[in-house]
């Protein structure tokens, strides 16, 4: 069941340049996976789908090194530190629940947001924003794309599909850093991880192809937002 849910999450998230960590966390929350397993599992699956999404978006011409490096410079060290911090189960579940609610808001907001002109990226604020997002991504086991994408769009620093390529690379490096911060957590990975990995590979290939070359489906975003709201509420209240 988790493999099926992970496949759906990988399709929907990779279509917008994301690796799907919040979707994987939501699925694991539904079935009651232990917090110690949730974080490293989400990060490992992030590595797989983030790589696929980055390659697909870069091949389509939607990756910008100019936009990527300031955020990565600030985020990678803090993602490593966040990955090394082991929050108590209750605090971890509450924090992840809030992140899922923010992810849901981001999906709905992007569906209704209008097109915008692209402005110049200020380097110092970008590094500072990257640091904050990196710490949060390391603490929760996400790649930080759900925070970077709306920031880029709201500030007008990138156009929509370029945001997808930059977010994919950002998620990839933060996931590597977060996992490296606590390598011992790999012992908590589930035994059926290879099946889950195959599911997200298939979903990532399909979703990133649709997202980088075709028009996305807004209804999917709304459906996924509802799922994230339910899962986030479950984590916070239990």
N, C-alpha and C positions, 0 to 999 in steps of 0.2 A: 504493500500500500504506500509506504514511504517513497519507493522508487517511482511510482506513478505520480505522486504529488510533486516530487522533485523534478520530474520531466516537465510537468505543466509549468512549474515555477521557472525552470530554465528557459523554456520557450518565451514566456511573457517578459522576463527580465532581460534576456540577451537581446531581445528585439529593440530595446532602448539603451543598449550598451552597458547593462548591468549584469552581474554574475549571479544574482538571485539569493544572496545570503539571508535577507529578511524573509523571503519566501520559504527557504529551507527551515529557518528557525520557527516560522509559523507552523509549518507541517509537523515539525518535531514537538512543538508545544501541544498540538491537537492530540497526539498519540501518547503524550506523557513521557518523552525522553528526558533523561536526567540532564541537568545543566552542565555537568562535567563532560558529557558527550556532545551536547549541542554545539558548543563553541568550536572545538577542533574540527568537527564534522562540517560545519558551515564554512570554515576557512579552507579546508581541503577542496570541497566542491567549488568554492569561489575560484581557487587557482585554476581549475579545469575550465570552467565556463568563462572566466575572465580572459584567459588566453585565447579561447575560440572567438569571443566577441571582439577582442582587440585586433586579431588578424583580419577578421571579416570587415570591420569598420576601416582599418588602415588600408586594406586593399581597395576599398571603395573611395578612398581619399578623404576620410573623415577623422583623421588624427592630426593633432597639432602639437608639436614638441614645445612651441612657444607658450602654449597654454598649460601644458602638462607639468613642466619641470618646477615652476615655483611652488605649486601645490604639493608635489611629491617631495620636494626638499624639506618642507615643514612637516609633512605627515609621516614619513617613513620612521624617523627616530621615535616619534610619539606612539606610533602604532606598535612598535617593538616593546616600548615600556608598558603600554596598555595590555598587550598580550601576556606580559609577565605577571600582571596583577590578577589574582584569583579572588573574585568577589564571592561573599557568602551566597548560597543558593537563592535566598529570598531577594537579596539586593540585585543579583544578576537577573533573575526573572522579571523584577520590576523594571530595571533599566532596559532590558530587551523589549518588554511590553511597550514602553514609551517609544522606543525606536520604531517598533512596528506601526504604532499609531501615527508617528511622523511620516513613515514611509507611505501609509495609506493617504495621508493628506497631500503628500507630494504627487502621488499618482493622479488624484482628482484635480489638483491644481494644474498639472501639466496638460490635462485633457482640455481645460477651459482657458488656458493662457493664450494670448495672442502672439503673433510674430513680432519680432523686435529687431532694431538695428544693432550691429555689433560695435562695441567700443574698445578702447585700449585697456589692456590688463595691467593694473598697478602691481608691481612685483612684491613689495613689502606686505601689503594687506593679503595678497594671495598666499604667501608663505605662512603668515599668522593664521589664516583660515585653515590652511592645510594642516597645521599643527593641531588645532582643536579637533578637526574632523578625524585626524589620525589617532588621537588618544581615544576618542569615542569608539572608533572602529576596532581598535585593539581590545578594549574592554568588553565589547559585546560579541565579537566574532563576525562582524560585517566588514565590508570593504570601504564603506564611507561614500559610495556613489549616490545613495539616496539623499545625502546632504550636499554633495558637490554639484550635482546636476541642477537642482533648483537655484543654487547660488549663482552658477554661471548664467542661467537664463534670466533670473531676476535682475542681475546687475548689467546684463547686456554684454558680457565678456565673450560670449560664444553663440553661434547659431545652433539650432536644435540638434541636427545630426552630428555636427562637430562635437557637441557636448557628449554624445554617445561614445565616440571614439576616445575622448579624453577620460571619461568616467571609467571605461573598461580598463585602460592602463592604470589609472589611479587605484581601482579596486584590486588589480593584480598585485601591485607592489605593496599595498597595505596588507593584503592577505598573507603574502610571504613574510612580511615583517612581524605581523601578529602571531603567526605560527612559530616563527623563529624565536619569539620572545618567551615561549613556553613549550619547548620541544617535547618535554615529558608528557604533555597532554595527548600526544598521539597514541599513548597506551589506552586511552579511553575511546578510541575510534571503534565503531561497531564492526562486527565480523563480516557483515554483508555489505561493507563499503564498496567493493568492486561492482556489485549490481547497481548500487546507487550512482556510482561514477559513470557507468554505461548509460544510465537514464539521463543524466545531465549532459553528457556529451551529445546524445541524440537531440535533446531539447535545445542545447546551446547552438548546435549547427543550424537547426531549423529556424530558431528565433532570430539569430544574428543575421542570417541570410534575408529574412523578411524585413528586419529592421534597417539593414544597411542599403537595401536595394528596392524595397517596396514600402507601401503605406501601411502603417500600423493600424490596429483595430481599437478605437477608443473604448468600446464596450468591454474588452478584455481588461483594460486598466481599472474600470469601475468594479468589475467582478473581483479582481485581485485585491482592490482596496477594501472591499467588504470582508474578504477572508482575513486580511491583515488586522482589521479592526476587531474582529471576533477573537483572533488568536492573541492579539495584544491585550485585550480585556481579560481573557482567560489567564494569561501570565500574571497580570497585575493583581487580580482578585483571588488567586489561589496560592 
